[in-house]
Amino acid sequence: FEASHIPGYDITCDTGMSQSQCAELCCSESNCLGFDFSEAHDGRCCTGSVSRADGPFEHNGGSYLSFYDSDPSGSPAFGFDVKLQRLDPIGRPVWAAGGVLIADRGYSSTQDYGLDAGPGGDAWLAFRDDRFGGDEITAARVTADGSLAWGALGVQVTNTGDFVAAPKIAALENGGCIVAWTQGSTVALQR
């Protein structure tokens, strides 16, 4: 990061800046939603591929920020993957740069999805998922330390050949959740 220029932005990290200092500069100057220091992204500070971000507050004053990221090194390459970052009460990332990968998807476009923070501090996500050979709705629960509570595949709440889209999720006080989505021409719910 010695005097490196951030492609797509009129920002140059000064000689001697650390990665975190470069990331802070990147975010403050370009309203960036994520960072990627990997060689696969040519040393960019800001990920230019973040297409949507959403984030509720969690119980200790921090928040979760979820986003789509098109990763050229993913499998499949360039699909809009679902990622999540936990932020402390003043907005600093808690987990590693780039957040936690929730789903490595192959979609070439994005749709709305759901994110909520539960009373116990977990993040709950519902999203359209193509990792199983068709389009399904998946729910994922992520603990405050970034672990995937329901495993790498989450829980598939649909098993249909119908069109599914626009899932939403609501965490419940009892530790469960409700997922809602469009299926065909109707709205479906599952607890």
N, C-alpha and C positions, 0 to 999 in steps of 0.2 A: 504494500500500500504506500510505498514511497512515491510521492508525487503522482499518484494514479488519477486518471480522469474517469469520471463515471459516465459511460456512454448514455446518450439520451437525455442527459441533464447537464446544465452548465455549472458543474461542481467539480472541483479538483481537491483531492485530499492532500494536505501539505505533507512534506517530507517529515518523517518521524511520528506521524499520527498512527495510533493503534487502530485495529479493526473496529473496536467499539466507538472510538472517537469519530472515525469515518462514517459509521452507521448513524451516529447522532447527527452529524452534519448533513448527511443525506436526507434523513427524515425531516429535520428542521427546515431545510432549504427546498425540498421538492415534495413535501407531503407524502412521502413514500410509506407503503404499508408493510414492507418486509425487506429483509436483507439476504444476500447470498454471496458468500465469500469463496465459493468453490471454483475450481478451474473450469468446470463445465459451463459456468456462466461468465467466463472471461474476466473474473475478478470484479464484476459489477458489485457495487455496494447496494444499490436498490434493485429489487426484482421488478422489472418492467412488466411482468406477466401477471401480476395480481389484478384480477378482474372485478372482484366484489369482496367487500369486507362487511362483517357484522359482529356485534359484540355486546352481550348483556353484562351487567355487573354481578360479581360473585359475593359471597357472604362476608369476606374480610375487607371489602372496599376496593379490591382489584377488579379486573374484568377479563373476559376472554375475547379474543379477536380471531374469527375464522375467515378464511379466504380461499379462493381458487388460485392455484399456481400452475402454469403450464411449464413443466420441467422437460427439457430436451433429453435428459439422461434417464427419464423414467421409463417404465415398461407397462404400457406402451408409451413411446416418446411423445411429448407435447400434449398429451391429454390434460384436461383441466382437473387437477388433483385437489382434493379437499384437505386443507391444512388448518391447524389451530395453534394459537399462541396465547399464553397466559400473561397478563400484564399486572404489575404491582399497582398499589393505589396511586402512584404518581405517573403511571404509564410506561414504565420500563419493562422490557421483556424479561420473563422469569425463566423460560426454557431456552434451549439452544437457538441460535440464529436460524431463521427459517421455520421455526415452530415444529410441531409434531405432524407427521403424515398420517392422516386418518384413512384416506382411500386413494390409491393410485389408479385413476380412471382413464378411459380412452376418449372421452367426449371432446369434440372439437368446438363446442359452444357451451354456454352456461345457462342454467335455470336457477330460479330461486330455491332456497333450501331453508331449513330451520335450525336455530341455535337457541339454547336456553341455559341458564346457570341454576343448578338445583340448590336447595337449602343446605346440603352438606358440602357444598363447594365444588361439586363435579360439574363438568360441562356436558351437555346433551346435544347431539346433532342428529338431524334427519336429512337425507339427501338422495338424489337419484343416482343409481349405481349400475354400471355396465360390466362389472367384474365377473359376472356369472353367466355370460353369454346372451343375455337379454337385458331389458330395462326393468329394474326393480327399485323399491324404496328400502333403504337401509337406515337403521338407527345405531348410533354409537354413543357410548358413555365413556368420558375421559376423566380420570381422577385428577386431583390438584397437582400431583407430581408428574403428570403427562402420560400415565399408563393407560392403555386401552382396556377398560374394565371388562368388556365383552369380547376381547380378542381382536385380532387384526381384521377380521371380516365383519365385525359388528353383528347385528341381528337383522335379518331380512324380514320386513313386515309384509311384503307382498310375495306372491308366487303366481304370476299371471302373465298372459300374453297381451293383456290390455295396455293401452297407453297409460302411463303413470307420470305424474309431474307435481311440482310445487309442494313438497312436503313441509310440514311445520311440526314442531315438537314443543311440548310443555312439560317441565319437570314438576312432579307432585310432591307435596309435603311428606308423604309416606315413603319416599325413595323410588317410586315408580315414575312412569311418564305416560303421556298420551301423544300419539303420532296421528296427524291428519294429512291427507293428500288427495289429489285429483286422480280418479281412476276411470278411464273412459269418459263418460259424461256425468259422473257422479262424484260426490265427496265421500271418502272412506275414513274411518277412525279406528284406531286400535289402542288399547291400553296395555 
